[in-house]
């Protein structure tokens, strides 16, 4: 990926990765539910699957880090000119980046938090699998051919 930040490409990159504020909200709700369910022992995942899932989360966090290293650029008021229209447009662009929970910067921060919750859910589910496997081996003995 190039370091092209002109014409709102950071916004389009973020939208493509995360799907916008509705998608991030849904992801956050799902991550909370997955973590709660994992803590309650309602689901488990074997180590191999857990490894693949954790790797996917690492890749997502790396993409967020790549974007975050340039996010300061969208927090600056763009220099579009000195006339009233240019100043108004620049203020509007600036406000769009961090004015509410549907803006780019809060969505980016929320997404990173969601990924942390997913990681915790997967780690908990992996421990659940190990515990259930240990329980089965202890109570039923190892499988024999």
FENVENBEL-V759642 format. One record per residue. N is the residue number from 1. RES is the residue in one letter. PHI is phi as a letter, one per 30 degrees, with the letter a starting at -180 (NA if undefined). Layout:
# FENVENBEL-V759642
N|RES|PHI  N|RES|PHI
This chain:
# FENVENBEL-V759642
1|X|NA  2|X|d  3|X|c  4|X|c  5|X|c  6|X|d  7|X|h  8|X|i  9|X|d  10|X|d  11|X|d  12|X|d  13|X|d  14|X|d  15|X|d  16|X|d  17|X|d  18|X|c  19|X|i  20|X|j  21|X|d  22|X|d  23|X|d  24|X|d  25|X|d  26|X|d  27|X|d  28|X|d  29|X|d  30|X|d  31|X|d  32|X|d  33|X|d  34|X|d  35|X|d  36|X|d  37|X|d  38|X|d  39|X|d  40|X|d  41|X|i  42|X|d  43|X|a  44|X|b  45|X|b  46|X|d  47|X|d  48|X|d  49|X|d  50|X|e  51|X|d  52|X|d  53|X|d  54|X|d  55|X|d  56|X|d  57|X|d  58|X|d  59|X|d  60|X|d  61|X|d  62|X|d  63|X|d  64|X|d  65|X|d  66|X|d  67|X|d  68|X|d  69|X|d  70|X|c  71|X|d  72|X|e  73|X|d  74|X|d  75|X|d  76|X|d  77|X|d  78|X|d  79|X|c  80|X|c  81|X|k  82|X|c  83|X|d  84|X|e  85|X|d  86|X|d  87|X|d  88|X|d  89|X|d  90|X|d  91|X|d  92|X|d  93|X|e  94|X|d  95|X|d  96|X|d  97|X|d  98|X|a  99|X|c  100|X|a  101|X|d  102|X|c  103|X|d  104|X|e  105|X|d  106|X|d  107|X|d  108|X|d  109|X|d  110|X|d  111|X|d  112|X|d  113|X|d  114|X|d  115|X|d  116|X|d  117|X|d  118|X|d  119|X|d  120|X|d  121|X|d  122|X|d  123|X|d  124|X|d  125|X|d  126|X|d  127|X|d  128|X|d  129|X|d  130|X|d  131|X|d  132|X|d  133|X|d  134|X|d  135|X|d  136|X|d  137|X|d  138|X|d  139|X|c  140|X|c  141|X|i  142|X|d  143|X|d  144|X|b  145|X|d
